[in-house]
C-alpha cells in the first residue's frame, strides 16, 4: 500500500468511527436507498473532499496526502456545524 493509500484509509476509518450512531445509520440508509456505496473523492483545489452517505465525511489538505510520509497531523474535527461560525475560533 502506498503512503497515499495508507493516509486515505486512516482518514476514512477515523472519520467513520467518529460519527454518531445516528449519523452513521442515516448514511448507511442513504447508501442502500441510492445504491451509491463507498467514499467519493472530490478535487476542491487545495483540498480533497471525501463524501460518504450523501454528505461530506472529511476534508483534507492536498499537501497532506501528497508527501511520501505515512504520518498525519492531528485532525480538526467539527462534529456539528454551529449556527454561529465564531464558535469555531478561540478569538
Secondary structure, 3 states (H helix, E strand, C coil): CCHHHHHHHHHHHHHHHCCCHHHHHHHHHHHHHHCCCCCEEEEECCEEEEEECCEEEEEEEHHHHHCCCCCCCCCCCCCCCCCCHHHHCCC
